[in-house]
Amino acid sequence: MTTVRIVLSHHNRPARDPDGSDVPDWRLHERLVVLADDVPTKDRGHRAVPLWLRVYGDKELLSRLGRPAADAEGTSGLLETAVRLLRTAGTEVSAVDIEPACDDVPELRWDTVTARVGLATATGTRPFTASAKYGLALAAVAGAPVRVADKVMDRLAVPVPGEDMLAPFLPPADARPPDRPARRFEPRNMAFTDGLDYWELAGSLSDDGQPAGQDYSCTVAGQAAVLAATVPEPAGSAVLVQAIYADDYRGHTVTFRGQLRTTGLAGQAGLHLAVSGLASESMATRPLLGHGSSLTAAGSSDWAWHEVTVPVPGEATAIRFGISLAGRGRIELRGAELSPAPPGTRE
């Protein structure tokens, strides 16, 4: 294993790959993190491999990657508290290994790698698997080493002759393609014709490092999105949401509507709409400026229209909308609409 250090970048995925092909819009929200070997060799200098992490929903985890572990001592965040509780119980985070899903992944990114976290106890080391983003943040808070398999470094890492670990992965200014027309901040894939592109599963279980809402799953059936419990007694709750920038909606009252169908609900489910602000804050700590929901009744129901309306004030920066589920059952969404449409958007 090669011990690496985390070099946090503030750069998102460029609009085009090195071969000139366009990057899908949903991948423009991937943040570059570089994993560089800790000790360079005399003949080749450092080696570094890029890791692309998804930005949506977990910016507070990314912010931890650029802070020394000593900063965690006086911080009361969930990760910092968890590390202190582990130490009190005689357990330490011994190491975090970044592991690809298979040997031939073309690059390291949030959906092709996981983090294997080692917990050292009095009876030995016990591993558990977490998302790459959560595992790296945990290592940063705990001051634990991060490691990458030698064969992964041999295949994917590039030599870095100087000390700027980011340079090989960022195009020089004169080589960057001309700016594309400004992207509108309209909702995407509302009819689910492209599967769940632009939609994201999140939930109250994401703090344990597992995929958000591990007792829930999401899929597409026909032109409807489906959010369902996968175990008889699911813990927590889950939402299937899309997040967009609020710039084009400020000063309007925005309405999210759609048809819902439910099966075997034992808890709460329905439409979800929230408006938040303060772009300088992490996503998790941005204050809600307005939110609402339209809940369905327990049991089962046929397709019926639901809607929820929330004002978008001038300081709003983000709008999140989708469906939520807490407890057993299944909820489906079709005919989703968010209005008013941004100025200049074709209906």
Buried (B, 14 or more C-beta within 10 A) or exposed (E): BBEBBBBBBEEBBBBBEEEEEEBEEBBBBBBBBBBBBEEBEEEEBBBBBBBBBBBBBBBBBBBBBBBEBEEBEEEEBEBBEBBBEBEEEEBBBBBBBBBBEEEEBEEBBBEBBBBBBBBBEEEEEEEEEBBBBBBBBBBBBBEBBBBBBEEBBEEBBEEBEEEEBBEBBBEEEEEEEEEEEEEBBBBBBBEBEEEBBBBBBBBBBBBBBBBBBBBBBBEBEEEBBBBBBEEEEBBBBBBBBBBBBBBBBBEBEBBBBBBBBBBEBBBBBBBBBBBBBBBEBBBBEBEEBBEBBBBBEBEEBEEEEBBBBBBBEEBBBBBBBBBBBBBBBBBBBBBBBBBEBBEEEEE
